[in-house]
Amino acid sequence: MASTLWTDSGTWIALGVTAISIVVGVVMHRLFIKVLQQPPAEPTTKATDTPVSPPPPPPPT
């Protein structure tokens, strides 16, 4: 009975799909960890943008 399980093509397809899914999951996990460990990117400004000045202080009371 067990020997017929290993000769069935459906068994090998299921094992292959499972193995591919595990490999893809491991690769995605490593990629996400690598991206999340990078420092945040600095915001870029265009040459035509005007610099942003801080808001004015509140008036004295």
Secondary structure by P-SEA (a helix, b strand, c coil): caaaaaacaaaaaaaaaaaaaaaaaaaaaaaaaaaaacccccccccccccccccccccccc
